Amino acid sequence: MSVAALTIAMMSYGQSTKECCVKTVQSVYDYEGLTMEQEELKTIHYLLEELNDAIRMDLYYNRIDEQLGAYYLEQILTLQYKIPQINTTK
């Protein structure tokens, strides 16, 4: 396509009479069937998983002491079990 055709297409798209395509964060959550609280819990869950993996990697490469690593992993697992079970497959 030529540059002129793309420009015309963009201009006509912006002038369409359909509902505007700008969505708020809440409308996206509503569409996906999530609430903001669930999304925040999901984010925390993934961050804890990343921390868990990083600590295990540090233990494997002997960057931290074994007892200290075990303590950190125990604390992370305790936090993970305190978070309500959420559907992370979406």
PyMOL Python script that loads the backbone (N, CA, C, O; Angstrom):
from pymol import cmd

cmd.read_pdbstr("""\
ATOM      1  N   MET A   1       0.840  -1.173   0.000  1.00  0.00           N
ATOM      2  CA  MET A   1       0.000   0.000   0.000  1.00  0.00           C
ATOM      3  C   MET A   1       0.888   1.239   0.000  1.00  0.00           C
ATOM      4  O   MET A   1       2.007   1.237   0.514  1.00  0.00           O
ATOM      5  N   SER A   2       0.374   2.235  -0.563  1.00  0.00           N
ATOM      6  CA  SER A   2       1.139   3.472  -0.605  1.00  0.00           C
ATOM      7  C   SER A   2       0.937   4.269   0.678  1.00  0.00           C
ATOM      8  O   SER A   2       0.022   3.996   1.455  1.00  0.00           O
ATOM      9  N   VAL A   3       1.784   5.235   0.882  1.00  0.00           N
ATOM     10  CA  VAL A   3       1.689   6.089   2.056  1.00  0.00           C
ATOM     11  C   VAL A   3       0.379   6.872   2.047  1.00  0.00           C
ATOM     12  O   VAL A   3      -0.241   7.063   3.093  1.00  0.00           O
ATOM     13  N   ALA A   4      -0.040   7.322   0.875  1.00  0.00           N
ATOM     14  CA  ALA A   4      -1.289   8.086   0.771  1.00  0.00           C
ATOM     15  C   ALA A   4      -2.488   7.218   1.171  1.00  0.00           C
ATOM     16  O   ALA A   4      -3.388   7.685   1.870  1.00  0.00           O
ATOM     17  N   ALA A   5      -2.499   5.966   0.730  1.00  0.00           N
ATOM     18  CA  ALA A   5      -3.608   5.076   1.065  1.00  0.00           C
ATOM     19  C   ALA A   5      -3.662   4.821   2.571  1.00  0.00           C
ATOM     20  O   ALA A   5      -4.741   4.802   3.163  1.00  0.00           O
ATOM     21  N   LEU A   6      -2.491   4.625   3.192  1.00  0.00           N
ATOM     22  CA  LEU A   6      -2.461   4.416   4.637  1.00  0.00           C
ATOM     23  C   LEU A   6      -2.930   5.657   5.390  1.00  0.00           C
ATOM     24  O   LEU A   6      -3.632   5.547   6.395  1.00  0.00           O
ATOM     25  N   THR A   7      -2.547   6.834   4.906  1.00  0.00           N
ATOM     26  CA  THR A   7      -2.962   8.070   5.548  1.00  0.00           C
ATOM     27  C   THR A   7      -4.463   8.256   5.472  1.00  0.00           C
ATOM     28  O   THR A   7      -5.094   8.637   6.459  1.00  0.00           O
ATOM     29  N   ILE A   8      -5.042   7.990   4.313  1.00  0.00           N
ATOM     30  CA  ILE A   8      -6.493   8.104   4.146  1.00  0.00           C
ATOM     31  C   ILE A   8      -7.214   7.097   5.039  1.00  0.00           C
ATOM     32  O   ILE A   8      -8.239   7.413   5.642  1.00  0.00           O
ATOM     33  N   ALA A   9      -6.674   5.891   5.119  1.00  0.00           N
ATOM     34  CA  ALA A   9      -7.293   4.862   5.949  1.00  0.00           C
ATOM     35  C   ALA A   9      -7.279   5.278   7.422  1.00  0.00           C
ATOM     36  O   ALA A   9      -8.270   5.093   8.128  1.00  0.00           O
ATOM     37  N   MET A  10      -6.158   5.841   7.886  1.00  0.00           N
ATOM     38  CA  MET A  10      -6.072   6.275   9.280  1.00  0.00           C
ATOM     39  C   MET A  10      -7.019   7.431   9.555  1.00  0.00           C
ATOM     40  O   MET A  10      -7.641   7.481  10.616  1.00  0.00           O
ATOM     41  N   MET A  11      -7.137   8.354   8.621  1.00  0.00           N
ATOM     42  CA  MET A  11      -8.015   9.504   8.819  1.00  0.00           C
ATOM     43  C   MET A  11      -9.474   9.071   8.850  1.00  0.00           C
ATOM     44  O   MET A  11     -10.246   9.569   9.669  1.00  0.00           O
ATOM     45  N   SER A  12      -9.859   8.163   7.983  1.00  0.00           N
ATOM     46  CA  SER A  12     -11.255   7.734   7.961  1.00  0.00           C
ATOM     47  C   SER A  12     -11.589   6.867   9.170  1.00  0.00           C
ATOM     48  O   SER A  12     -12.729   6.874   9.636  1.00  0.00           O
ATOM     49  N   TYR A  13     -10.611   6.122   9.684  1.00  0.00           N
ATOM     50  CA  TYR A  13     -10.849   5.309  10.873  1.00  0.00           C
ATOM     51  C   TYR A  13     -11.125   6.207  12.077  1.00  0.00           C
ATOM     52  O   TYR A  13     -12.007   5.907  12.881  1.00  0.00           O
ATOM     53  N   GLY A  14     -10.399   7.275  12.204  1.00  0.00           N
ATOM     54  CA  GLY A  14     -10.591   8.197  13.313  1.00  0.00           C
ATOM     55  C   GLY A  14     -11.915   8.924  13.258  1.00  0.00           C
ATOM     56  O   GLY A  14     -12.381   9.418  14.285  1.00  0.00           O
ATOM     57  N   GLN A  15     -12.542   9.007  12.086  1.00  0.00           N
ATOM     58  CA  GLN A  15     -13.805   9.716  11.943  1.00  0.00           C
ATOM     59  C   GLN A  15     -15.004   8.785  11.908  1.00  0.00           C
ATOM     60  O   GLN A  15     -16.112   9.217  11.591  1.00  0.00           O
ATOM     61  N   SER A  16     -14.802   7.525  12.226  1.00  0.00           N
ATOM     62  CA  SER A  16     -15.916   6.588  12.174  1.00  0.00           C
ATOM     63  C   SER A  16     -16.945   6.940  13.235  1.00  0.00           C
ATOM     64  O   SER A  16     -16.619   7.547  14.255  1.00  0.00           O
ATOM     65  N   THR A  17     -18.186   6.554  12.986  1.00  0.00           N
ATOM     66  CA  THR A  17     -19.280   6.873  13.903  1.00  0.00           C
ATOM     67  C   THR A  17     -19.440   5.807  14.980  1.00  0.00           C
ATOM     68  O   THR A  17     -20.295   5.936  15.855  1.00  0.00           O
ATOM     69  N   LYS A  18     -18.636   4.770  14.924  1.00  0.00           N
ATOM     70  CA  LYS A  18     -18.708   3.733  15.944  1.00  0.00           C
ATOM     71  C   LYS A  18     -18.194   4.286  17.265  1.00  0.00           C
ATOM     72  O   LYS A  18     -17.580   5.351  17.331  1.00  0.00           O
ATOM     73  N   GLU A  19     -18.471   3.517  18.316  1.00  0.00           N
ATOM     74  CA  GLU A  19     -18.016   3.926  19.637  1.00  0.00           C
ATOM     75  C   GLU A  19     -16.493   3.991  19.661  1.00  0.00           C
ATOM     76  O   GLU A  19     -15.814   3.176  19.037  1.00  0.00           O
ATOM     77  N   CYS A  20     -15.986   4.941  20.366  1.00  0.00           N
ATOM     78  CA  CYS A  20     -14.539   5.167  20.421  1.00  0.00           C
ATOM     79  C   CYS A  20     -13.819   3.919  20.934  1.00  0.00           C
ATOM     80  O   CYS A  20     -14.346   3.184  21.770  1.00  0.00           O
ATOM     81  N   CYS A  21     -12.639   3.697  20.434  1.00  0.00           N
ATOM     82  CA  CYS A  21     -11.872   2.505  20.793  1.00  0.00           C
ATOM     83  C   CYS A  21     -11.056   2.691  22.068  1.00  0.00           C
ATOM     84  O   CYS A  21     -10.409   1.749  22.524  1.00  0.00           O
ATOM     85  N   VAL A  22     -11.075   3.867  22.638  1.00  0.00           N
ATOM     86  CA  VAL A  22     -10.324   4.106  23.866  1.00  0.00           C
ATOM     87  C   VAL A  22     -11.064   3.442  25.014  1.00  0.00           C
ATOM     88  O   VAL A  22     -12.250   3.686  25.233  1.00  0.00           O
ATOM     89  N   LYS A  23     -10.341   2.595  25.747  1.00  0.00           N
ATOM     90  CA  LYS A  23     -10.949   1.871  26.852  1.00  0.00           C
ATOM     91  C   LYS A  23     -10.229   2.229  28.142  1.00  0.00           C
ATOM     92  O   LYS A  23      -9.024   2.478  28.155  1.00  0.00           O
ATOM     93  N   THR A  24     -10.977   2.250  29.199  1.00  0.00           N
ATOM     94  CA  THR A  24     -10.364   2.469  30.498  1.00  0.00           C
ATOM     95  C   THR A  24      -9.857   1.136  31.027  1.00  0.00           C
ATOM     96  O   THR A  24     -10.226   0.076  30.522  1.00  0.00           O
ATOM     97  N   VAL A  25      -9.020   1.196  32.032  1.00  0.00           N
ATOM     98  CA  VAL A  25      -8.494  -0.019  32.635  1.00  0.00           C
ATOM     99  C   VAL A  25      -9.637  -0.858  33.205  1.00  0.00           C
ATOM    100  O   VAL A  25      -9.643  -2.082  33.078  1.00  0.00           O
ATOM    101  N   GLN A  26     -10.598  -0.192  33.829  1.00  0.00           N
ATOM    102  CA  GLN A  26     -11.717  -0.927  34.420  1.00  0.00           C
ATOM    103  C   GLN A  26     -12.544  -1.632  33.353  1.00  0.00           C
ATOM    104  O   GLN A  26     -13.001  -2.752  33.576  1.00  0.00           O
ATOM    105  N   SER A  27     -12.746  -1.000  32.197  1.00  0.00           N
ATOM    106  CA  SER A  27     -13.531  -1.655  31.146  1.00  0.00           C
ATOM    107  C   SER A  27     -12.811  -2.882  30.595  1.00  0.00           C
ATOM    108  O   SER A  27     -13.455  -3.863  30.225  1.00  0.00           O
ATOM    109  N   VAL A  28     -11.496  -2.835  30.539  1.00  0.00           N
ATOM    110  CA  VAL A  28     -10.731  -4.012  30.101  1.00  0.00           C
ATOM    111  C   VAL A  28     -10.885  -5.132  31.122  1.00  0.00           C
ATOM    112  O   VAL A  28     -11.097  -6.284  30.745  1.00  0.00           O
ATOM    113  N   TYR A  29     -10.782  -4.809  32.418  1.00  0.00           N
ATOM    114  CA  TYR A  29     -10.964  -5.820  33.448  1.00  0.00           C
ATOM    115  C   TYR A  29     -12.369  -6.401  33.394  1.00  0.00           C
ATOM    116  O   TYR A  29     -12.543  -7.611  33.540  1.00  0.00           O
ATOM    117  N   ASP A  30     -13.377  -5.549  33.186  1.00  0.00           N
ATOM    118  CA  ASP A  30     -14.750  -6.029  33.090  1.00  0.00           C
ATOM    119  C   ASP A  30     -14.911  -6.976  31.911  1.00  0.00           C
ATOM    120  O   ASP A  30     -15.600  -7.991  32.013  1.00  0.00           O
ATOM    121  N   TYR A  31     -14.275  -6.645  30.789  1.00  0.00           N
ATOM    122  CA  TYR A  31     -14.375  -7.486  29.598  1.00  0.00           C
ATOM    123  C   TYR A  31     -13.744  -8.848  29.855  1.00  0.00           C
ATOM    124  O   TYR A  31     -14.271  -9.869  29.414  1.00  0.00           O
ATOM    125  N   GLU A  32     -12.622  -8.872  30.565  1.00  0.00           N
ATOM    126  CA  GLU A  32     -11.931 -10.127  30.827  1.00  0.00           C
ATOM    127  C   GLU A  32     -12.519 -10.876  32.014  1.00  0.00           C
ATOM    128  O   GLU A  32     -12.083 -11.985  32.323  1.00  0.00           O
ATOM    129  N   GLY A  33     -13.503 -10.284  32.680  1.00  0.00           N
ATOM    130  CA  GLY A  33     -14.135 -10.945  33.812  1.00  0.00           C
ATOM    131  C   GLY A  33     -13.297 -10.882  35.079  1.00  0.00           C
ATOM    132  O   GLY A  33     -13.466 -11.714  35.970  1.00  0.00           O
ATOM    133  N   LEU A  34     -12.411  -9.929  35.173  1.00  0.00           N
ATOM    134  CA  LEU A  34     -11.561  -9.782  36.340  1.00  0.00           C
ATOM    135  C   LEU A  34     -11.937  -8.527  37.101  1.00  0.00           C
ATOM    136  O   LEU A  34     -12.561  -7.620  36.550  1.00  0.00           O
ATOM    137  N   THR A  35     -11.566  -8.479  38.332  1.00  0.00           N
ATOM    138  CA  THR A  35     -11.663  -7.239  39.084  1.00  0.00           C
ATOM    139  C   THR A  35     -10.251  -6.724  39.295  1.00  0.00           C
ATOM    140  O   THR A  35      -9.283  -7.460  39.103  1.00  0.00           O
ATOM    141  N   MET A  36     -10.130  -5.491  39.679  1.00  0.00           N
ATOM    142  CA  MET A  36      -8.795  -4.947  39.900  1.00  0.00           C
ATOM    143  C   MET A  36      -8.079  -5.711  41.003  1.00  0.00           C
ATOM    144  O   MET A  36      -6.865  -5.904  40.935  1.00  0.00           O
ATOM    145  N   GLU A  37      -8.806  -6.143  42.005  1.00  0.00           N
ATOM    146  CA  GLU A  37      -8.187  -6.887  43.094  1.00  0.00           C
ATOM    147  C   GLU A  37      -7.606  -8.201  42.590  1.00  0.00           C
ATOM    148  O   GLU A  37      -6.491  -8.568  42.960  1.00  0.00           O
ATOM    149  N   GLN A  38      -8.347  -8.906  41.753  1.00  0.00           N
ATOM    150  CA  GLN A  38      -7.861 -10.165  41.202  1.00  0.00           C
ATOM    151  C   GLN A  38      -6.614  -9.938  40.356  1.00  0.00           C
ATOM    152  O   GLN A  38      -5.676 -10.733  40.407  1.00  0.00           O
ATOM    153  N   GLU A  39      -6.599  -8.863  39.583  1.00  0.00           N
ATOM    154  CA  GLU A  39      -5.451  -8.571  38.737  1.00  0.00           C
ATOM    155  C   GLU A  39      -4.221  -8.268  39.595  1.00  0.00           C
ATOM    156  O   GLU A  39      -3.115  -8.701  39.273  1.00  0.00           O
ATOM    157  N   GLU A  40      -4.411  -7.535  40.671  1.00  0.00           N
ATOM    158  CA  GLU A  40      -3.291  -7.234  41.565  1.00  0.00           C
ATOM    159  C   GLU A  40      -2.781  -8.510  42.236  1.00  0.00           C
ATOM    160  O   GLU A  40      -1.571  -8.691  42.380  1.00  0.00           O
ATOM    161  N   LEU A  41      -3.684  -9.387  42.644  1.00  0.00           N
ATOM    162  CA  LEU A  41      -3.265 -10.660  43.237  1.00  0.00           C
ATOM    163  C   LEU A  41      -2.514 -11.518  42.236  1.00  0.00           C
ATOM    164  O   LEU A  41      -1.546 -12.194  42.583  1.00  0.00           O
ATOM    165  N   LYS A  42      -2.966 -11.486  41.001  1.00  0.00           N
ATOM    166  CA  LYS A  42      -2.296 -12.239  39.947  1.00  0.00           C
ATOM    167  C   LYS A  42      -0.872 -11.713  39.743  1.00  0.00           C
ATOM    168  O   LYS A  42       0.061 -12.496  39.565  1.00  0.00           O
ATOM    169  N   THR A  43      -0.710 -10.396  39.768  1.00  0.00           N
ATOM    170  CA  THR A  43       0.606  -9.789  39.611  1.00  0.00           C
ATOM    171  C   THR A  43       1.518 -10.184  40.761  1.00  0.00           C
ATOM    172  O   THR A  43       2.682 -10.525  40.549  1.00  0.00           O
ATOM    173  N   ILE A  44       0.992 -10.140  41.976  1.00  0.00           N
ATOM    174  CA  ILE A  44       1.781 -10.530  43.144  1.00  0.00           C
ATOM    175  C   ILE A  44       2.179 -11.998  43.049  1.00  0.00           C
ATOM    176  O   ILE A  44       3.308 -12.360  43.380  1.00  0.00           O
ATOM    177  N   HIS A  45       1.266 -12.835  42.603  1.00  0.00           N
ATOM    178  CA  HIS A  45       1.555 -14.257  42.443  1.00  0.00           C
ATOM    179  C   HIS A  45       2.725 -14.471  41.484  1.00  0.00           C
ATOM    180  O   HIS A  45       3.630 -15.252  41.777  1.00  0.00           O
ATOM    181  N   TYR A  46       2.715 -13.788  40.348  1.00  0.00           N
ATOM    182  CA  TYR A  46       3.799 -13.941  39.373  1.00  0.00           C
ATOM    183  C   TYR A  46       5.117 -13.390  39.912  1.00  0.00           C
ATOM    184  O   TYR A  46       6.175 -13.960  39.645  1.00  0.00           O
ATOM    185  N   LEU A  47       5.070 -12.297  40.660  1.00  0.00           N
ATOM    186  CA  LEU A  47       6.300 -11.754  41.243  1.00  0.00           C
ATOM    187  C   LEU A  47       6.909 -12.731  42.254  1.00  0.00           C
ATOM    188  O   LEU A  47       8.127 -12.903  42.303  1.00  0.00           O
ATOM    189  N   LEU A  48       6.061 -13.362  43.052  1.00  0.00           N
ATOM    190  CA  LEU A  48       6.557 -14.346  44.005  1.00  0.00           C
ATOM    191  C   LEU A  48       7.156 -15.551  43.292  1.00  0.00           C
ATOM    192  O   LEU A  48       8.156 -16.100  43.755  1.00  0.00           O
ATOM    193  N   GLU A  49       6.574 -15.968  42.187  1.00  0.00           N
ATOM    194  CA  GLU A  49       7.135 -17.067  41.402  1.00  0.00           C
ATOM    195  C   GLU A  49       8.517 -16.705  40.862  1.00  0.00           C
ATOM    196  O   GLU A  49       9.431 -17.530  40.876  1.00  0.00           O
ATOM    197  N   GLU A  50       8.665 -15.463  40.385  1.00  0.00           N
ATOM    198  CA  GLU A  50       9.960 -15.015  39.876  1.00  0.00           C
ATOM    199  C   GLU A  50      11.003 -14.971  40.990  1.00  0.00           C
ATOM    200  O   GLU A  50      12.150 -15.367  40.779  1.00  0.00           O
ATOM    201  N   LEU A  51      10.614 -14.491  42.179  1.00  0.00           N
ATOM    202  CA  LEU A  51      11.531 -14.483  43.310  1.00  0.00           C
ATOM    203  C   LEU A  51      11.945 -15.892  43.701  1.00  0.00           C
ATOM    204  O   LEU A  51      13.112 -16.151  43.995  1.00  0.00           O
ATOM    205  N   ASN A  52      10.991 -16.785  43.701  1.00  0.00           N
ATOM    206  CA  ASN A  52      11.261 -18.183  44.016  1.00  0.00           C
ATOM    207  C   ASN A  52      12.296 -18.754  43.048  1.00  0.00           C
ATOM    208  O   ASN A  52      13.257 -19.395  43.474  1.00  0.00           O
ATOM    209  N   ASP A  53      12.105 -18.527  41.763  1.00  0.00           N
ATOM    210  CA  ASP A  53      13.045 -19.019  40.756  1.00  0.00           C
ATOM    211  C   ASP A  53      14.428 -18.398  40.916  1.00  0.00           C
ATOM    212  O   ASP A  53      15.438 -19.086  40.770  1.00  0.00           O
ATOM    213  N   ALA A  54      14.479 -17.102  41.215  1.00  0.00           N
ATOM    214  CA  ALA A  54      15.763 -16.417  41.374  1.00  0.00           C
ATOM    215  C   ALA A  54      16.531 -16.963  42.578  1.00  0.00           C
ATOM    216  O   ALA A  54      17.745 -17.151  42.509  1.00  0.00           O
ATOM    217  N   ILE A  55      15.827 -17.216  43.674  1.00  0.00           N
ATOM    218  CA  ILE A  55      16.494 -17.752  44.861  1.00  0.00           C
ATOM    219  C   ILE A  55      16.997 -19.154  44.599  1.00  0.00           C
ATOM    220  O   ILE A  55      18.102 -19.506  45.012  1.00  0.00           O
ATOM    221  N   ARG A  56      16.201 -19.957  43.920  1.00  0.00           N
ATOM    222  CA  ARG A  56      16.655 -21.316  43.593  1.00  0.00           C
ATOM    223  C   ARG A  56      17.895 -21.282  42.697  1.00  0.00           C
ATOM    224  O   ARG A  56      18.804 -22.097  42.854  1.00  0.00           O
ATOM    225  N   MET A  57      17.923 -20.344  41.766  1.00  0.00           N
ATOM    226  CA  MET A  57      19.078 -20.219  40.893  1.00  0.00           C
ATOM    227  C   MET A  57      20.313 -19.791  41.698  1.00  0.00           C
ATOM    228  O   MET A  57      21.411 -20.307  41.487  1.00  0.00           O
ATOM    229  N   ASP A  58      20.120 -18.844  42.618  1.00  0.00           N
ATOM    230  CA  ASP A  58      21.235 -18.409  43.458  1.00  0.00           C
ATOM    231  C   ASP A  58      21.736 -19.549  44.341  1.00  0.00           C
ATOM    232  O   ASP A  58      22.939 -19.672  44.574  1.00  0.00           O
ATOM    233  N   LEU A  59      20.827 -20.373  44.827  1.00  0.00           N
ATOM    234  CA  LEU A  59      21.239 -21.540  45.606  1.00  0.00           C
ATOM    235  C   LEU A  59      22.029 -22.516  44.744  1.00  0.00           C
ATOM    236  O   LEU A  59      23.036 -23.059  45.197  1.00  0.00           O
ATOM    237  N   TYR A  60      21.600 -22.745  43.538  1.00  0.00           N
ATOM    238  CA  TYR A  60      22.271 -23.677  42.633  1.00  0.00           C
ATOM    239  C   TYR A  60      23.703 -23.231  42.341  1.00  0.00           C
ATOM    240  O   TYR A  60      24.622 -24.049  42.306  1.00  0.00           O
ATOM    241  N   TYR A  61      23.884 -21.926  42.133  1.00  0.00           N
ATOM    242  CA  TYR A  61      25.215 -21.403  41.813  1.00  0.00           C
ATOM    243  C   TYR A  61      25.990 -20.963  43.055  1.00  0.00           C
ATOM    244  O   TYR A  61      27.016 -20.294  42.931  1.00  0.00           O
ATOM    245  N   ASN A  62      25.518 -21.326  44.245  1.00  0.00           N
ATOM    246  CA  ASN A  62      26.169 -21.027  45.526  1.00  0.00           C
ATOM    247  C   ASN A  62      26.419 -19.541  45.736  1.00  0.00           C
ATOM    248  O   ASN A  62      27.454 -19.161  46.284  1.00  0.00           O
ATOM    249  N   ARG A  63      25.500 -18.708  45.314  1.00  0.00           N
ATOM    250  CA  ARG A  63      25.633 -17.267  45.536  1.00  0.00           C
ATOM    251  C   ARG A  63      25.141 -16.871  46.922  1.00  0.00           C
ATOM    252  O   ARG A  63      25.564 -15.853  47.470  1.00  0.00           O
ATOM    253  N   ILE A  64      24.241 -17.683  47.489  1.00  0.00           N
ATOM    254  CA  ILE A  64      23.779 -17.440  48.852  1.00  0.00           C
ATOM    255  C   ILE A  64      23.909 -18.727  49.649  1.00  0.00           C
ATOM    256  O   ILE A  64      23.951 -19.824  49.092  1.00  0.00           O
ATOM    257  N   ASP A  65      23.973 -18.567  50.963  1.00  0.00           N
ATOM    258  CA  ASP A  65      24.096 -19.696  51.867  1.00  0.00           C
ATOM    259  C   ASP A  65      22.836 -20.568  51.794  1.00  0.00           C
ATOM    260  O   ASP A  65      21.735 -20.070  51.559  1.00  0.00           O
ATOM    261  N   GLU A  66      23.017 -21.855  51.996  1.00  0.00           N
ATOM    262  CA  GLU A  66      21.896 -22.792  51.881  1.00  0.00           C
ATOM    263  C   GLU A  66      20.812 -22.541  52.928  1.00  0.00           C
ATOM    264  O   GLU A  66      19.623 -22.624  52.623  1.00  0.00           O
ATOM    265  N   GLN A  67      21.221 -22.234  54.162  1.00  0.00           N
ATOM    266  CA  GLN A  67      20.235 -21.964  55.211  1.00  0.00           C
ATOM    267  C   GLN A  67      19.472 -20.676  54.928  1.00  0.00           C
ATOM    268  O   GLN A  67      18.260 -20.612  55.132  1.00  0.00           O
ATOM    269  N   LEU A  68      20.171 -19.661  54.465  1.00  0.00           N
ATOM    270  CA  LEU A  68      19.518 -18.397  54.147  1.00  0.00           C
ATOM    271  C   LEU A  68      18.549 -18.574  52.979  1.00  0.00           C
ATOM    272  O   LEU A  68      17.443 -18.035  53.005  1.00  0.00           O
ATOM    273  N   GLY A  69      18.955 -19.320  51.965  1.00  0.00           N
ATOM    274  CA  GLY A  69      18.082 -19.591  50.825  1.00  0.00           C
ATOM    275  C   GLY A  69      16.844 -20.364  51.225  1.00  0.00           C
ATOM    276  O   GLY A  69      15.742 -20.082  50.753  1.00  0.00           O
ATOM    277  N   ALA A  70      17.030 -21.344  52.101  1.00  0.00           N
ATOM    278  CA  ALA A  70      15.881 -22.126  52.573  1.00  0.00           C
ATOM    279  C   ALA A  70      14.909 -21.244  53.352  1.00  0.00           C
ATOM    280  O   ALA A  70      13.694 -21.401  53.237  1.00  0.00           O
ATOM    281  N   TYR A  71      15.447 -20.313  54.146  1.00  0.00           N
ATOM    282  CA  TYR A  71      14.594 -19.393  54.890  1.00  0.00           C
ATOM    283  C   TYR A  71      13.790 -18.512  53.941  1.00  0.00           C
ATOM    284  O   TYR A  71      12.583 -18.345  54.115  1.00  0.00           O
ATOM    285  N   TYR A  72      14.463 -17.946  52.931  1.00  0.00           N
ATOM    286  CA  TYR A  72      13.775 -17.093  51.958  1.00  0.00           C
ATOM    287  C   TYR A  72      12.688 -17.865  51.211  1.00  0.00           C
ATOM    288  O   TYR A  72      11.583 -17.359  51.019  1.00  0.00           O
ATOM    289  N   LEU A  73      13.004 -19.085  50.792  1.00  0.00           N
ATOM    290  CA  LEU A  73      12.013 -19.897  50.068  1.00  0.00           C
ATOM    291  C   LEU A  73      10.820 -20.216  50.964  1.00  0.00           C
ATOM    292  O   LEU A  73       9.677 -20.209  50.506  1.00  0.00           O
ATOM    293  N   GLU A  74      11.080 -20.494  52.229  1.00  0.00           N
ATOM    294  CA  GLU A  74       9.984 -20.784  53.159  1.00  0.00           C
ATOM    295  C   GLU A  74       9.073 -19.571  53.321  1.00  0.00           C
ATOM    296  O   GLU A  74       7.851 -19.710  53.359  1.00  0.00           O
ATOM    297  N   GLN A  75       9.663 -18.392  53.416  1.00  0.00           N
ATOM    298  CA  GLN A  75       8.865 -17.179  53.562  1.00  0.00           C
ATOM    299  C   GLN A  75       8.036 -16.904  52.309  1.00  0.00           C
ATOM    300  O   GLN A  75       6.880 -16.495  52.408  1.00  0.00           O
ATOM    301  N   ILE A  76       8.614 -17.125  51.142  1.00  0.00           N
ATOM    302  CA  ILE A  76       7.882 -16.907  49.889  1.00  0.00           C
ATOM    303  C   ILE A  76       6.739 -17.902  49.761  1.00  0.00           C
ATOM    304  O   ILE A  76       5.632 -17.535  49.367  1.00  0.00           O
ATOM    305  N   LEU A  77       7.004 -19.164  50.093  1.00  0.00           N
ATOM    306  CA  LEU A  77       5.939 -20.165  50.012  1.00  0.00           C
ATOM    307  C   LEU A  77       4.813 -19.859  50.992  1.00  0.00           C
ATOM    308  O   LEU A  77       3.645 -20.095  50.686  1.00  0.00           O
ATOM    309  N   THR A  78       5.153 -19.336  52.168  1.00  0.00           N
ATOM    310  CA  THR A  78       4.125 -18.939  53.135  1.00  0.00           C
ATOM    311  C   THR A  78       3.243 -17.840  52.548  1.00  0.00           C
ATOM    312  O   THR A  78       2.019 -17.882  52.680  1.00  0.00           O
ATOM    313  N   LEU A  79       3.867 -16.861  51.902  1.00  0.00           N
ATOM    314  CA  LEU A  79       3.088 -15.792  51.268  1.00  0.00           C
ATOM    315  C   LEU A  79       2.211 -16.325  50.144  1.00  0.00           C
ATOM    316  O   LEU A  79       1.065 -15.903  49.991  1.00  0.00           O
ATOM    317  N   GLN A  80       2.746 -17.249  49.360  1.00  0.00           N
ATOM    318  CA  GLN A  80       1.960 -17.791  48.247  1.00  0.00           C
ATOM    319  C   GLN A  80       0.727 -18.529  48.735  1.00  0.00           C
ATOM    320  O   GLN A  80      -0.326 -18.458  48.102  1.00  0.00           O
ATOM    321  N   TYR A  81       0.839 -19.234  49.846  1.00  0.00           N
ATOM    322  CA  TYR A  81      -0.320 -19.958  50.359  1.00  0.00           C
ATOM    323  C   TYR A  81      -1.341 -19.034  51.008  1.00  0.00           C
ATOM    324  O   TYR A  81      -2.516 -19.386  51.122  1.00  0.00           O
ATOM    325  N   LYS A  82      -0.899 -17.855  51.432  1.00  0.00           N
ATOM    326  CA  LYS A  82      -1.834 -16.903  52.017  1.00  0.00           C
ATOM    327  C   LYS A  82      -2.653 -16.181  50.956  1.00  0.00           C
ATOM    328  O   LYS A  82      -3.737 -15.673  51.244  1.00  0.00           O
ATOM    329  N   ILE A  83      -2.141 -16.133  49.733  1.00  0.00           N
ATOM    330  CA  ILE A  83      -2.885 -15.511  48.644  1.00  0.00           C
ATOM    331  C   ILE A  83      -3.983 -16.480  48.219  1.00  0.00           C
ATOM    332  O   ILE A  83      -3.710 -17.661  48.004  1.00  0.00           O
ATOM    333  N   PRO A  84      -5.215 -16.001  48.094  1.00  0.00           N
ATOM    334  CA  PRO A  84      -6.302 -16.906  47.669  1.00  0.00           C
ATOM    335  C   PRO A  84      -6.010 -17.510  46.295  1.00  0.00           C
ATOM    336  O   PRO A  84      -5.361 -16.897  45.447  1.00  0.00           O
ATOM    337  N   GLN A  85      -6.503 -18.708  46.109  1.00  0.00           N
ATOM    338  CA  GLN A  85      -6.310 -19.365  44.822  1.00  0.00           C
ATOM    339  C   GLN A  85      -7.031 -18.569  43.737  1.00  0.00           C
ATOM    340  O   GLN A  85      -8.221 -18.278  43.854  1.00  0.00           O
ATOM    341  N   ILE A  86      -6.303 -18.225  42.689  1.00  0.00           N
ATOM    342  CA  ILE A  86      -6.879 -17.475  41.579  1.00  0.00           C
ATOM    343  C   ILE A  86      -6.594 -18.205  40.295  1.00  0.00           C
ATOM    344  O   ILE A  86      -5.659 -19.002  40.218  1.00  0.00           O
ATOM    345  N   ASN A  87      -7.382 -17.940  39.302  1.00  0.00           N
ATOM    346  CA  ASN A  87      -7.205 -18.579  38.013  1.00  0.00           C
ATOM    347  C   ASN A  87      -6.086 -17.857  37.263  1.00  0.00           C
ATOM    348  O   ASN A  87      -6.278 -16.735  36.793  1.00  0.00           O
ATOM    349  N   THR A  88      -4.917 -18.494  37.149  1.00  0.00           N
ATOM    350  CA  THR A  88      -3.770 -17.867  36.498  1.00  0.00           C
ATOM    351  C   THR A  88      -3.625 -18.336  35.054  1.00  0.00           C
ATOM    352  O   THR A  88      -2.621 -18.037  34.407  1.00  0.00           O
ATOM    353  N   THR A  89      -4.604 -19.058  34.547  1.00  0.00           N
ATOM    354  CA  THR A  89      -4.490 -19.572  33.194  1.00  0.00           C
ATOM    355  C   THR A  89      -5.092 -18.640  32.168  1.00  0.00           C
ATOM    356  O   THR A  89      -5.008 -18.924  30.973  1.00  0.00           O
ATOM    357  N   LYS A  90      -5.694 -17.545  32.578  1.00  0.00           N
ATOM    358  CA  LYS A  90      -6.313 -16.622  31.618  1.00  0.00           C
ATOM    359  C   LYS A  90      -5.290 -15.902  30.813  1.00  0.00           C
ATOM    360  O   LYS A  90      -5.639 -15.088  29.958  1.00  0.00           O
TER     361      LYS A  90
END
""", "prot")
cmd.dss("prot")
cmd.show_as("cartoon", "prot")
cmd.util.cbc("prot")
cmd.orient("prot")
